[in-house]
């Protein structure tokens, strides 16, 4: 039987990466900012939609159609570390982290769009 410390350690090792990400459109240099409790999963979702021509962001889809995967760059901007409490709700932490990044980008004059799901808030 595993000890409590081993269970915590295993939980930390198996928790998917979570945090804030960006998708860069190399066609027009726009940046789309989002957050997720599963960064690998959200990247897979966006890539799947782009590969099958069903992404809701038309400009991003056009870039993918024109240049393929090399026309779109997926990057993690910031990650949250898992807590020892397996029942901890990360929703507020991720939301706050995303707001900080949006504020930072706005202050730098970047051309960016916040993502909420796959819809773009203008």
Short mmCIF file of the C-alpha atoms (twelve columns), coordinates in Angstrom:
data_MODEL
# 
_entry.id   MODEL 
# 
loop_
_atom_site.group_PDB 
_atom_site.id 
_atom_site.type_symbol 
_atom_site.label_atom_id 
_atom_site.label_alt_id 
_atom_site.label_comp_id 
_atom_site.label_asym_id 
_atom_site.label_seq_id 
_atom_site.Cartn_x 
_atom_site.Cartn_y 
_atom_site.Cartn_z 
_atom_site.pdbx_PDB_model_num 
ATOM 1   C CA . UNK A 1   0.000   0.000  0.000   1 
ATOM 2   C CA . UNK A 2   1.295   3.468  -0.916  1 
ATOM 3   C CA . UNK A 3   2.047   5.982  1.793   1 
ATOM 4   C CA . UNK A 4   0.348   9.369  1.828   1 
ATOM 5   C CA . UNK A 5   3.528   11.147 0.634   1 
ATOM 6   C CA . UNK A 6   3.864   8.702  -2.290  1 
ATOM 7   C CA . UNK A 7   0.258   9.342  -3.296  1 
ATOM 8   C CA . UNK A 8   0.862   13.118 -3.259  1 
ATOM 9   C CA . UNK A 9   4.059   12.730 -5.272  1 
ATOM 10  C CA . UNK A 10  2.338   10.527 -7.848  1 
ATOM 11  C CA . UNK A 11  -0.517  13.013 -8.137  1 
ATOM 12  C CA . UNK A 12  1.906   15.855 -8.843  1 
ATOM 13  C CA . UNK A 13  3.662   13.786 -11.471 1 
ATOM 14  C CA . UNK A 14  0.473   12.829 -13.302 1 
ATOM 15  C CA . UNK A 15  -1.390  16.145 -13.263 1 
ATOM 16  C CA . UNK A 16  -1.588  17.593 -16.797 1 
ATOM 17  C CA . UNK A 17  0.177   20.916 -17.354 1 
ATOM 18  C CA . UNK A 18  -2.170  23.852 -16.780 1 
ATOM 19  C CA . UNK A 19  -1.839  27.569 -17.311 1 
ATOM 20  C CA . UNK A 20  -1.877  30.263 -19.978 1 
ATOM 21  C CA . UNK A 21  -1.009  29.679 -23.633 1 
ATOM 22  C CA . UNK A 22  -0.802  31.588 -26.868 1 
ATOM 23  C CA . UNK A 23  -1.380  30.708 -30.477 1 
ATOM 24  C CA . UNK A 24  0.586   32.859 -32.914 1 
ATOM 25  C CA . UNK A 25  -0.717  33.316 -36.411 1 
ATOM 26  C CA . UNK A 26  2.387   33.806 -38.569 1 
ATOM 27  C CA . UNK A 27  0.292   35.061 -41.498 1 
ATOM 28  C CA . UNK A 28  -0.686  38.321 -39.793 1 
ATOM 29  C CA . UNK A 29  1.337   38.203 -36.519 1 
ATOM 30  C CA . UNK A 30  -1.810  38.095 -34.386 1 
ATOM 31  C CA . UNK A 31  -1.687  36.344 -31.027 1 
ATOM 32  C CA . UNK A 32  -4.559  34.464 -29.407 1 
ATOM 33  C CA . UNK A 33  -4.388  34.054 -25.623 1 
ATOM 34  C CA . UNK A 34  -6.182  31.368 -23.649 1 
ATOM 35  C CA . UNK A 35  -5.932  29.283 -20.509 1 
ATOM 36  C CA . UNK A 36  -6.658  25.703 -19.642 1 
ATOM 37  C CA . UNK A 37  -6.398  23.159 -16.857 1 
ATOM 38  C CA . UNK A 38  -5.019  20.801 -19.509 1 
ATOM 39  C CA . UNK A 39  -2.641  22.553 -21.903 1 
ATOM 40  C CA . UNK A 40  -1.866  19.388 -23.873 1 
ATOM 41  C CA . UNK A 41  -5.570  18.771 -24.357 1 
ATOM 42  C CA . UNK A 42  -6.370  22.311 -25.510 1 
ATOM 43  C CA . UNK A 43  -3.457  22.293 -27.976 1 
ATOM 44  C CA . UNK A 44  -4.712  18.984 -29.361 1 
ATOM 45  C CA . UNK A 45  -8.224  20.432 -29.668 1 
ATOM 46  C CA . UNK A 46  -7.059  23.516 -31.601 1 
ATOM 47  C CA . UNK A 47  -4.813  21.417 -33.865 1 
ATOM 48  C CA . UNK A 48  -7.616  18.937 -34.528 1 
ATOM 49  C CA . UNK A 49  -10.016 21.722 -35.508 1 
ATOM 50  C CA . UNK A 50  -7.384  23.336 -37.729 1 
ATOM 51  C CA . UNK A 51  -6.459  20.048 -39.442 1 
ATOM 52  C CA . UNK A 52  -10.075 19.350 -40.269 1 
ATOM 53  C CA . UNK A 53  -10.883 22.921 -41.339 1 
ATOM 54  C CA . UNK A 54  -13.403 23.556 -38.595 1 
ATOM 55  C CA . UNK A 55  -11.665 26.115 -36.388 1 
ATOM 56  C CA . UNK A 56  -13.921 28.998 -35.329 1 
ATOM 57  C CA . UNK A 57  -11.200 31.619 -35.802 1 
ATOM 58  C CA . UNK A 58  -11.315 32.108 -39.562 1 
ATOM 59  C CA . UNK A 59  -8.014  34.017 -39.878 1 
ATOM 60  C CA . UNK A 60  -6.190  31.313 -37.948 1 
ATOM 61  C CA . UNK A 61  -7.790  28.656 -40.140 1 
ATOM 62  C CA . UNK A 62  -6.728  30.545 -43.281 1 
ATOM 63  C CA . UNK A 63  -3.135  30.663 -42.060 1 
ATOM 64  C CA . UNK A 64  -3.211  26.932 -41.357 1 
ATOM 65  C CA . UNK A 65  -4.722  26.249 -44.767 1 
ATOM 66  C CA . UNK A 66  -2.040  28.326 -46.499 1 
ATOM 67  C CA . UNK A 67  1.075   27.286 -44.535 1 
ATOM 68  C CA . UNK A 68  0.023   24.152 -42.700 1 
ATOM 69  C CA . UNK A 69  1.266   23.533 -39.193 1 
ATOM 70  C CA . UNK A 70  4.248   25.835 -39.768 1 
ATOM 71  C CA . UNK A 71  1.878   28.833 -40.094 1 
ATOM 72  C CA . UNK A 72  0.665   28.539 -36.509 1 
ATOM 73  C CA . UNK A 73  2.786   28.381 -33.342 1 
ATOM 74  C CA . UNK A 74  1.489   27.036 -30.011 1 
ATOM 75  C CA . UNK A 75  3.337   28.218 -26.904 1 
ATOM 76  C CA . UNK A 76  2.903   27.964 -23.150 1 
ATOM 77  C CA . UNK A 77  3.250   31.396 -21.557 1 
ATOM 78  C CA . UNK A 78  2.915   30.436 -17.913 1 
ATOM 79  C CA . UNK A 79  2.127   27.305 -15.917 1 
ATOM 80  C CA . UNK A 80  0.615   26.638 -12.521 1 
ATOM 81  C CA . UNK A 81  2.199   24.088 -10.250 1 
ATOM 82  C CA . UNK A 82  -0.156  21.445 -8.845  1 
ATOM 83  C CA . UNK A 83  -1.091  21.779 -5.176  1 
ATOM 84  C CA . UNK A 84  -0.714  18.945 -2.707  1 
ATOM 85  C CA . UNK A 85  -4.479  19.013 -2.144  1 
ATOM 86  C CA . UNK A 86  -5.928  16.738 -4.834  1 
ATOM 87  C CA . UNK A 87  -9.335  18.435 -4.505  1 
ATOM 88  C CA . UNK A 88  -8.017  21.966 -5.099  1 
ATOM 89  C CA . UNK A 89  -10.000 23.964 -7.687  1 
ATOM 90  C CA . UNK A 90  -7.624  25.811 -10.055 1 
ATOM 91  C CA . UNK A 91  -10.299 27.811 -11.894 1 
ATOM 92  C CA . UNK A 92  -9.703  31.130 -10.104 1 
ATOM 93  C CA . UNK A 93  -5.915  30.763 -10.199 1 
ATOM 94  C CA . UNK A 94  -5.892  30.138 -13.937 1 
ATOM 95  C CA . UNK A 95  -8.345  32.957 -14.579 1 
ATOM 96  C CA . UNK A 96  -6.205  35.384 -12.565 1 
ATOM 97  C CA . UNK A 97  -3.051  34.263 -14.366 1 
ATOM 98  C CA . UNK A 98  -4.740  34.775 -17.734 1 
ATOM 99  C CA . UNK A 99  -5.917  38.272 -16.725 1 
ATOM 100 C CA . UNK A 100 -2.350  39.171 -15.732 1 
ATOM 101 C CA . UNK A 101 -1.050  38.062 -19.120 1 
ATOM 102 C CA . UNK A 102 -3.769  39.940 -20.991 1 
ATOM 103 C CA . UNK A 103 -2.927  43.063 -19.025 1 
ATOM 104 C CA . UNK A 104 0.780   42.603 -19.714 1 
ATOM 105 C CA . UNK A 105 0.179   42.188 -23.450 1 
ATOM 106 C CA . UNK A 106 -2.171  45.173 -23.583 1 
ATOM 107 C CA . UNK A 107 0.483   47.345 -21.970 1 
ATOM 108 C CA . UNK A 108 3.082   46.226 -24.514 1 
ATOM 109 C CA . UNK A 109 0.931   47.229 -27.490 1 
ATOM 110 C CA . UNK A 110 0.769   43.711 -28.947 1 
ATOM 111 C CA . UNK A 111 -1.921  42.641 -31.393 1 
ATOM 112 C CA . UNK A 112 -3.709  39.984 -29.380 1 
ATOM 113 C CA . UNK A 113 -7.148  38.484 -28.876 1 
ATOM 114 C CA . UNK A 114 -8.351  36.720 -25.718 1 
ATOM 115 C CA . UNK A 115 -9.720  33.219 -26.311 1 
ATOM 116 C CA . UNK A 116 -12.736 31.991 -24.434 1 
ATOM 117 C CA . UNK A 117 -13.150 28.404 -25.555 1 
ATOM 118 C CA . UNK A 118 -12.433 28.890 -29.241 1 
ATOM 119 C CA . UNK A 119 -14.452 32.059 -29.651 1 
ATOM 120 C CA . UNK A 120 -12.583 35.340 -29.916 1 
ATOM 121 C CA . UNK A 121 -13.642 38.209 -27.704 1 
ATOM 122 C CA . UNK A 122 -13.085 41.479 -29.582 1 
# 
